[in-house]
Amino acid sequence: MKKLKLEIVHIRDFPVVGIATKCISHNEKSDFYDNCDDLWEKIVTEGSLDKIQNKVNDNVVAAYLNYETDHSKPFDFVVGCQVSNIDTIPEGMQAFEMENGVYLKVRSSEKITECHS
């Protein structure tokens, strides 16, 4: 895998359409890695991102959202694309809101299929 570029960024709210899976990551019985791997495999094999309409760009958004309380409780792992509106949501996908705040932005020059393998 090529080197990743990490950057702390402040973003304004924007909508994302994509696929999510519920995860827990705080102990050795965690399903986090299996769930994330399954989600990436689904994205790649089904061409899910190609089905998203109203994309702002071709960037992939992957985020941990909707924590129940803190890192020890379930949260959603979301993979999708920023969209201009959520008027059309493909079957099996959901709309999410990336909230205004400070985030760690991770960039990779590799294609999703290369990151997944």
N, C-alpha and C positions, 0 to 999 in steps of 0.2 A: 504494500500500500504506500502511496506517495505521502509526503509530509502534509499534515493538515495545517491550515492557517487558523489561528485562534484570535478572536478580537472581542472585547467588551463593547457592546453597542447599546444605545438607547433607541427604542422603537416607539412609534405611535401605534395605536390600535389598528389592526387590519384583519379582515376575514380570511379564513383558510377553509378549503374544502378538501377532505381526504378521508383516510381510514384510520381507525383507532383501535387499540386493544387495552384492556385494563391490566395493570401491572402492579406488582409489589416487589421491592428491591432490597429490603432491609435484612434478610437473613439467608442462610444457606439453602433453605427450601424455596427460595424465590423462583418465580416463574418468569422473571424479567427477560433473561436472555432467550429462552425458548419462545416467549411471546413476541419479542422484537424480531427474532430471526424469522418466525412465521409471517409476521406482517411484511417485512422486507421481501420475502419470497413471493408473497401474494402480489405485492406492488410490481415486482419484476415479471412474474410469469403471466399475470393477467393484464399487464399494460394499464394498470389502474389510473396512473397520472395522465395518460392520453385521453381519458374519458372526461376529465374535468374541463368544464367550459368557463369562459370569462377569466382565464388566467392572466395575471398582470405580466408574468414573465415565465421562463422555463425553470426557474430555481425551485428546488425541493425544500420544503419546510418540514423539519422533524422536531418535535417539541414534547416536553413533559408538561401536561396541563391537568387541571381539575384535581389537584391534591385534596384528599378528604380532610386532612389536617396538616400533617408534616410528612417528612421523607419515610416514615415508618408505616404509613397507611397507603392504601391503593391510590393510583393515579392513572391518567390516560397517557399512553404513548401514541402520538399522532404523527402521521406522515401524509403530506398533501402539498398543495400549492396555494400561494396567495391569489385571491380572486378579486375582481372589481366589485362583484356583488354575489349574493347567494340565491339568486332567483332560480337557478337550475342546479340541483344536487343529484348526481348520478345515483342509481340504485346501489345500496350497500355502503354508501358514503354518508358523511355527516359534515355539518358546518361547525367551525370552531372560531373563537375570537382570540387572536393574539393580543393580549392586553398591553397597554402602555406600560413601559418599564425598561429595566436594564437586563440584558440577556448576554449569554456567551454565544457568539456567532462562530460556527465551525465551518470552514470552507474546505472542500476537496475538489481537486481537478479531475478526479476519476468519475466515470459513469456509474450509475447506480448498480448496474450488473457487476461491475468490478468491485464495488464496495461490499456487496452482499456476499460474494464468494470467499 
